[in-house]
Amino acid sequence: MPMPVVIGHRGASGELPEHTLAAYSLALRQGADALETDLVMTRDGALVLRHENELGATTDVAQHAGFASRRVTRSIDGRPVTGWFSEDFTLEELKTLRARERIPELRPRNSRLDGQFEVATLRELLQLRRHAERERHSRAAALGLASPPPIGLYLELKHPTHFAACGLSMIEALLGVLEAEFGPGPEAGLLIECFETGILRALAARTRIPLVQLIEAEGAPYDWVARGEPGVFADFTTPAGLARIAAYATCIGPEKSLVIGRDERDALGEPTALVPDSHAQGLRVIPWTFRVENAFLPAEARSSAVAADHGDLVRELLRFLAAGIDGFFTDHPAIGVQARDAFASAANRTPPP
């Protein structure tokens, strides 16, 4: 069986502000097999790396007096959000902003780096990946080793229905960038993911790049809501729902509680049937998101009652790896590699039944 994939979620975002090129570089140095990024769009059609199109939570836009008039309230995926939005800025304007830590109360060390990093673009991340792959191939050749596999890159399209209503096509922007970088064929190691289904189905008809259906623990895909289509995310987790996903995607990315839920003590319970049911449909399962702070860990892995203290993420990950997941998204790639390697070592020491 292939080794489970360790994916640097927004880079090594537990140690550096998320979505910065520095965070992605650190994730690769820590041994991540793949990187995950979120994409939103600018007014002039560029794809930039942000978790959401509202910029106030993760940049210093509020400190730019010249942009004060652009603070508005807008409906994003059916919810009112007040702030500054990427679709109201050109790429040149976004490049004047600097990144800030999203959760400073839990990651105060990251906050010391506020203001040091630009908002990065997809093109810049692809360039970073290309440079890192060249370095890996050079090291392997110098040691007489086989060429390493491509660095994986999971590209999440955020709010595609919203951007389409703004006259911005995420499909055209993404495929345009990828074709300019790699030519018309699919680039090894790339995957495209989204919570919405319509854009994934449209992509399935236009590209051979593998697709990932992301699944929330609650709610419904927003494109269903916008069209008045019945159904919720929970429908995806049934055998019939997984069979429908397998018609256009190769993988699911479920919220981790859908793989192993928690009991009344907030401790991990028993695995659900999601992994075996997905594997029966030929779908890989890569849950999200694993973080080291006590605030995100199950009760048995917490080190104290202090939310920001670090607990035993390896302990949590070993439970999920034993449940058969094919990889995982983590803000802490170094710990993820440690857990994955410990799991693989223990499996190799255990004789088959």
C-alpha positions in Angstrom: 0.0 0.0 0.0 1.3 3.5 -0.7 2.3 5.7 2.2 -0.3 8.1 3.5 0.3 11.6 2.1 1.3 14.4 4.5 -0.1 17.7 3.1 1.0 21.1 4.4 -2.3 22.9 5.0 -1.8 26.5 3.8 1.9 25.7 4.2 3.4 25.1 7.6 0.7 27.5 8.9 1.1 26.4 12.5 4.6 28.1 12.5 4.3 30.9 10.0 1.4 33.0 8.8 -0.8 31.0 6.4 -0.6 31.1 2.6 2.7 32.9 2.6 5.5 31.6 0.4 7.6 31.3 3.5 5.1 28.9 5.1 5.0 26.8 1.9 8.8 26.6 1.8 9.0 25.6 5.4 6.4 22.8 4.9 8.6 21.3 2.2 11.7 21.6 4.3 9.8 19.7 7.1 9.1 16.8 4.7 5.6 17.5 3.4 4.7 15.3 0.4 2.2 18.0 -0.8 1.0 21.5 -0.3 -2.5 22.8 0.0 -3.6 26.2 -1.0 -6.9 28.2 -1.3 -7.6 30.4 -4.2 -9.6 33.6 -4.5 -9.8 36.1 -7.3 -8.9 39.8 -7.8 -10.8 42.3 -9.8 -8.5 41.9 -12.7 -8.8 38.1 -12.7 -5.6 37.0 -10.9 -5.7 33.9 -8.5 -4.2 34.7 -5.1 -3.6 32.5 -2.1 -6.2 33.3 0.6 -8.6 31.2 2.6 -11.5 33.5 1.9 -12.1 36.6 -0.2 -12.5 38.8 2.9 -9.0 40.3 3.5 -9.3 41.9 6.9 -8.7 38.8 9.0 -5.4 37.8 7.4 -3.9 41.1 6.0 -3.1 44.6 7.2 -5.7 46.1 4.8 -7.4 48.0 7.7 -4.2 50.0 8.2 -4.3 51.4 4.6 -6.2 54.6 4.7 -6.5 54.7 1.0 -8.6 51.5 1.1 -10.9 52.6 3.9 -13.8 53.4 1.5 -13.8 49.8 0.2 -14.9 48.3 3.5 -18.4 47.0 2.8 -20.9 44.4 3.8 -21.6 41.7 1.3 -23.4 38.4 1.1 -20.8 35.6 0.8 -22.3 32.1 0.4 -25.5 33.3 1.8 -24.1 35.0 4.9 -23.5 38.8 5.5 -19.7 39.5 5.9 -18.3 43.0 6.5 -14.7 43.8 5.4 -12.5 44.2 2.4 -12.9 41.8 -0.5 -10.4 40.5 -3.0 -12.7 41.1 -6.0 -12.6 44.8 -5.2 -8.8 45.0 -5.6 -6.4 44.7 -8.5 -3.4 42.4 -8.1 -1.2 45.4 -8.0 -3.2 46.8 -5.1 -3.2 43.5 -3.2 0.6 43.4 -3.5 0.8 46.5 -1.2 -0.8 44.5 1.6 1.0 42.3 4.1 -0.1 39.1 5.7 -1.2 38.7 9.4 -1.6 35.7 11.6 -5.3 34.5 11.5 -5.5 33.2 15.1 -3.0 35.2 17.2 -4.6 34.1 20.4 -3.6 30.5 19.7 -0.4 31.3 17.7 1.2 34.3 19.3 4.6 33.4 17.9 3.3 33.7 14.4 2.1 37.2 15.1 5.6 38.5 15.5 5.9 38.1 11.7 2.8 40.2 10.9 3.6 42.6 8.1 6.6 40.8 6.7 5.1 38.7 3.9 3.2 39.7 0.7 -0.1 38.2 -0.5 1.2 35.5 -2.9 -0.2 34.4 -6.2 -0.8 31.0 -7.7 1.9 31.7 -10.3 4.4 32.4 -7.5 3.5 29.2 -5.7 3.9 27.2 -8.9 7.4 28.8 -9.3 8.3 27.9 -5.7 7.2 24.3 -6.4 9.2 24.1 -9.6 12.3 25.3 -7.8 11.9 22.9 -5.0 11.5 20.0 -7.4 14.7 20.9 -9.2 16.5 21.0 -5.9 15.1 17.6 -5.0 16.1 16.1 -8.3 19.6 17.5 -8.1 20.1 16.1 -4.6 18.8 12.7 -5.7 21.1 12.7 -8.7 24.1 13.7 -6.6 23.5 10.7 -4.3 22.7 8.3 -7.1 19.1 7.9 -6.1 16.0 7.5 -8.2 14.2 10.7 -9.1 11.7 11.7 -6.3 8.0 11.9 -7.1 6.4 15.3 -7.9 5.5 17.6 -5.1 1.8 17.3 -4.7 -0.3 20.5 -4.9 -3.9 20.6 -3.8 -5.7 23.7 -5.2 -8.9 24.6 -3.5 -11.3 26.9 -5.3 -13.1 29.2 -2.8 -16.5 30.7 -3.4 -16.8 29.9 -7.1 -20.5 30.7 -7.3 -19.9 34.1 -5.7 -17.1 34.9 -8.1 -19.2 33.9 -11.1 -21.8 36.4 -10.0 -19.1 39.0 -10.0 -18.2 38.1 -13.6 -15.1 36.2 -12.6 -14.7 32.6 -13.8 -12.5 30.5 -11.6 -12.4 27.7 -14.2 -11.0 29.9 -16.9 -8.5 31.6 -14.6 -7.2 28.4 -13.2 -7.0 26.4 -16.4 -5.4 29.5 -18.1 -2.6 29.6 -15.5 -2.0 25.9 -15.5 -1.8 25.7 -19.3 0.6 28.6 -19.4 2.8 26.8 -16.8 2.5 23.2 -17.9 1.0 23.1 -21.4 -2.2 21.4 -22.4 -1.6 18.0 -20.6 -2.3 17.4 -16.9 0.7 18.1 -14.6 1.7 15.3 -12.3 0.9 15.9 -8.7 -1.8 18.5 -9.1 -5.3 18.1 -7.7 -8.2 20.5 -7.7 -10.7 20.6 -4.8 -13.9 22.4 -3.8 -16.9 22.2 -1.5 -19.2 23.1 -4.4 -20.1 20.3 -6.9 -21.0 22.2 -10.0 -17.5 23.5 -10.7 -16.0 20.1 -10.1 -18.4 18.5 -12.6 -17.6 21.2 -15.1 -13.8 20.7 -14.6 -14.3 16.9 -15.0 -15.4 17.6 -18.6 -12.5 19.9 -19.3 -9.4 18.5 -17.6 -7.8 15.2 -16.6 -6.4 16.7 -13.4 -7.8 14.6 -10.4 -10.6 16.3 -8.5 -11.3 16.2 -4.8 -14.8 16.7 -3.3 -14.5 18.5 0.0 -17.2 17.6 2.6 -18.2 19.7 5.6 -19.7 18.1 8.7 -22.8 20.3 8.5 -24.7 22.4 5.9 -24.8 22.0 2.1 -22.7 23.0 -0.9 -23.4 26.6 -1.6 -24.1 26.0 -5.3 -26.9 23.7 -4.3 -28.3 26.4 -1.9 -28.0 29.1 -4.6 -29.9 26.9 -7.1 -32.5 25.8 -4.6 -31.4 22.2 -5.0 -32.3 19.9 -2.1 -29.6 18.0 -0.2 -26.9 18.4 2.4 -23.2 17.4 2.8 -24.3 14.4 4.8 -25.8 12.9 1.6 -22.2 12.6 0.3 -21.2 10.2 3.1 -23.7 7.4 2.2 -22.7 4.6 -0.3 -25.0 6.1 -2.9 -23.6 9.6 -2.4 -20.0 8.3 -2.6 -20.9 6.5 -5.9 -22.1 9.8 -7.3 -18.9 11.5 -6.3 -16.8 8.8 -7.9 -18.4 9.7 -11.3 -16.3 13.0 -11.3 -13.7 12.9 -8.5 -11.0 10.5 -7.4 -10.9 11.6 -3.7 -12.9 13.1 -0.9 -11.7 15.5 1.7 -14.0 15.2 4.7 -14.0 17.1 7.9 -12.1 14.8 10.3 -15.1 14.2 12.6 -16.8 12.4 9.7 -14.0 9.7 9.8 -13.8 9.5 13.6 -16.3 11.4 15.7 -16.1 12.3 19.4 -18.0 11.1 22.4 -19.7 13.0 25.2 -16.3 13.5 26.8 -14.9 15.0 23.6 -12.6 12.0 23.2 -12.3 10.1 19.9 -14.9 7.4 19.4 -14.9 4.5 16.9 -14.3 5.1 13.2 -17.3 5.5 11.0 -17.8 3.5 7.8 -16.7 6.4 5.6 -13.2 5.1 4.8 -14.2 1.6 3.8 -17.3 2.8 1.9 -15.1 5.3 0.0 -12.5 2.8 -0.8 -15.2 0.5 -2.1 -16.0 3.2 -4.7 -12.3 3.7 -5.6 -12.1 7.0 -3.7 -9.2 8.1 -1.5 -10.0 9.7 1.8 -7.9 12.7 3.0 -9.5 14.4 6.1 -8.8 17.9 7.4 -7.5 19.6 9.5 -5.0 18.3 12.1 -3.5 20.9 14.4 -1.3 20.7 17.5 -3.0 23.2 19.8 -5.3 21.8 22.6 -8.2 23.8 21.2 -8.3 21.5 18.2 -7.4 18.1 19.8 -9.6 15.4 21.3 -9.7 15.3 25.1 -7.2 12.4 25.4 -4.5 14.2 23.4 -4.6 17.6 25.3 -1.7 18.6 27.5 -3.6 21.1 29.6 -6.7 23.2 29.9 -4.9 26.0 28.0 -6.3 26.2 24.5 -3.0 27.5 23.0 -0.8 24.9 24.6 0.5 22.1 22.4 -0.9 18.6 22.9 -0.2 15.2 21.4 -1.0 15.5 17.8 0.8 12.3 17.0 -1.6 10.4 19.2 -4.6 11.8 17.3 -3.1 11.1 13.9 -2.2 7.5 14.7 -5.9 6.8 15.4 -6.9 8.2 12.0 -4.1 6.4 10.2 -5.2 3.2 11.8 -8.7 3.9 10.4 -7.2 3.6 6.9 -7.0 7.2 5.7 -4.9 7.9 2.6 -3.4 11.1 3.8 -4.2 14.2 5.8 -4.1 18.0 5.9 -2.1 19.4 8.7 -0.8 22.9 9.8 2.2 21.1 11.3 3.9 19.0 8.6 6.9 18.0 10.7 4.6 16.4 13.3 2.6 14.9 10.5 5.7 13.2 9.0 6.7 12.0 12.4 3.2 10.4 12.9 3.1 8.9 9.4 6.5 7.4 9.7 5.8 6.0 13.2 2.6 4.4 11.8 4.4 2.9 8.8 7.2 1.6 11.0 4.8 -0.1 13.4 2.9 -1.6 10.4 6.1 -3.0 9.0 6.9 -4.7 12.4 3.5 -6.3 12.6 3.1 -9.6 10.8 0.1 -9.8 8.5 -2.9 -11.8 9.8 
